[in-house]
C-alpha cells in the first residue's frame, strides 16, 4: 500500500464505487430470540404464522344484553319486549349457563357471548328493572357479535420477515400468544476516537485541547440505525495503541474517528492495511475526502470479517462519511434497508450551489420561506453549521452544481417537523 502521509492521494474513488462495494459485502447478521416486550424497532428474521384464532370465542362488540336475535323481532319504543335476566357475562368471567327463548344475559364489550345467544342488543335501547329487561329495538342474529377468527385466523401469516417491528406489531404478537420472536441480531460497534488533543465529553475545552464531539454524534446516529452494543475507546496518536485496538476489538463494525488522512500522525489507514485489507482510502467527495473503508480478520471463530470505516476527525466530515458509508452498512447488518433514513422534501433553491464534475458534494442547507438556502460556510470543522441546517442536499459527481430556482431534494435532519424552527413544518 502506498503511504499517503504527508504526500496526499494520487487518486480518489467515486462515492458510488465505495457504496457498491459495501452493498456487496454486507448483509443481515444471524438471528436471536427477542422478548415481545422488547421487540419494537427490531427486524423480523422470519415470517410469523399464527397458530390460534383471535378472538378464539364469540365476543360482544358492545355493552348490552345477549339474546336470541329472533326473539327481539317486532320490538319498538311503543311496544317493547320483555326478557328474563339470567345473569351477566364479563371479560374473563363468562356466563356459564345457556340463553333460552325469552331470556337475556347482561354483557360487557369483549365478554364471551353465552351459549344459545346469537346477538347483542345495545344497552341504550334497553331498560333493566329487577330481574327483567325491556328491549325497545329489534336486533338481527349475529348483530354486535364478533366471530372467532374475526381478527386473525389460525394459519394466517401475520407478519413478514424483514419487517421492522412497530408498537402495534408487538401488540399483535402478544395477541397470538408469542412470548418472543426471531429477530436479526443488531451489529455491535466499536468507536475508536484518536487524537492527543481530545478530552472526554463532559469536559471543558482547555487551551489547545478540544472535546471529543464525534463519538457523541456517532452514538446518536448508531442508535437511529439500529446498532446494538456500542463501545467507545479514546486513544492517543500512538501507533501501538491504535494497532492493538484494531486487532483486538470483536465488534462487527469499527468506526475510527480521526487519524485517517495524510498527516504525520494518521496511523489508522496503514494499520488497517497491515492487519487486514484497506479497500478504499480517499473518496471524490466534499467534505470527507480522506474517508476510507477496510476489513479486519474475523475473531473468535466468527465467520465474518469486521468492517472498519475511517472517518475524518473534522466533525462535519465525520458525519458525512458516516451517512454515506457506515450508516447504510450498520442498517444492512441489522436487517434494515440501506436507503437514506431521512424525511425528504422538494423545494426550489434560493441561490445556486457550486460544485465540480467528478466530485460528490454534501451541502448543508436551511429551509427558509419555502426555499432552500445553502449555508455559506464550507468548513468541515464547523459542527454548528449542521445545527443551523435543516438538512442537506447531495450534488452528484456528474454535475457542476445546481442553479438558483432548481427544485432539489432536501434530506431533513429532523425525524418530524420542528414547529419552533419552521412554522411551515418543512424543516
Residue, then its C-alpha position, 0 to 999 in steps of 0.5 A: x500500500x502506498x503511504x499517503x502521509x504527508x504526500x496526499x492521494x494520487x487518486x480518489x474513488x467515486x462515492x458510488x464505487x465505495x457504496x457498491x462495494x459495501x452493498x456487496x459485502x454486507x448483509x443481515x447478521x444471524x438471528x436471536x430470540x427477542x422478548x415481545x416486550x422488547x421487540x419494537x424497532x427490531x427486524x423480523x428474521x422470519x415470517x410469523x404464522x399464527x397458530x390460534x384464532x383471535x378472538x378464539x370465542x364469540x365476543x360482544x362488540x358492545x355493552x348490552x344484553x345477549x339474546x336470541x336475535x329472533x326473539x327481539x323481532x317486532x320490538x319498538x319504543x311503543x311496544x317493547x319486549x320483555x326478557x328474563x335476566x339470567x345473569x351477566x357475562x364479563x371479560x374473563x368471567x363468562x356466563x356459564x349457563x345457556x340463553x333460552x327463548x325469552x331470556x337475556x344475559x347482561x354483557x360487557x364489550x369483549x365478554x364471551x357471548x353465552x351459549x344459545x345467544x346469537x346477538x347483542x342488543x345495545x344497552x341504550x335501547x334497553x331498560x333493566x328493572x329487577x330481574x327483567x329487561x325491556x328491549x325497545x329495538x329489534x336486533x338481527x342474529x349475529x348483530x354486535x357479535x364478533x366471530x372467532x377468527x374475526x381478527x386473525x385466523x389460525x394459519x394466517x401469516x401475520x407478519x413478514x420477515x424483514x419487517x421492522x417491528x412497530x408498537x402495534x406489531x408487538x401488540x399483535x404478537x402478544x395477541x397470538x400468544x408469542x412470548x418472543x420472536x426471531x429477530x436479526x441480531x443488531x451489529x455491535x460497534x466499536x468507536x475508536x476516537x484518536x487524537x492527543x488533543x481530545x478530552x472526554x465529553x463532559x469536559x471543558x475545552x482547555x487551551x489547545x485541547x478540544x472535546x471529543x464531539x464525534x463519538x457523541x454524534x456517532x452514538x446518536x446516529x448508531x442508535x437511529x440505525x439500529x446498532x446494538x452494543x456500542x463501545x467507545x475507546x479514546x486513544x492517543x496518536x500512538x501507533x501501538x495503541x491504535x494497532x492493538x485496538x484494531x486487532x483486538x476489538x470483536x465488534x462487527x463494525x469499527x468506526x475510527x474517528x480521526x487519524x485517517x488522512x495524510x498527516x504525520x500522525x494518521x496511523x489508522x489507514x496503514x494499520x488497517x492495511x497491515x492487519x487486514x485489507x484497506x479497500x478504499x482510502x480517499x473518496x471524490x467527495x466534499x467534505x470527507x475526502x480522506x474517508x476510507x473503508x477496510x476489513x479486519x480478520x474475523x475473531x473468535x471463530x466468527x465467520x465474518x470479517x469486521x468492517x472498519x470505516x475511517x472517518x475524518x476527525x473534522x466533525x462535519x466530515x465525520x458525519x458525512x462519511x458516516x451517512x454515506x458509508x457506515x450508516x447504510x452498512x450498520x442498517x444492512x447488518x441489522x436487517x434494515x434497508x440501506x436507503x437514506x433514513x431521512x424525511x425528504x422534501x422538494x423545494x426550489x433553491x434560493x441561490x445556486x450551489x457550486x460544485x465540480x464534475x467528478x466530485x460528490x458534494x454534501x451541502x448543508x442547507x436551511x429551509x427558509x420561506x419555502x426555499x432552500x438556502x445553502x449555508x455559506x460556510x464550507x468548513x468541515x470543522x464547523x459542527x454548528x453549521x449542521x445545527x443551523x441546517x435543516x438538512x442537506x442536499x447531495x450534488x452528484x459527481x456528474x454535475x457542476x452544481x445546481x442553479x438558483x430556482x432548481x427544485x432539489x431534494x432536501x434530506x431533513x435532519x429532523x425525524x418530524x417537523x420542528x414547529x419552533x424552527x419552521x412554522x411551515x413544518x418543512x424543516 
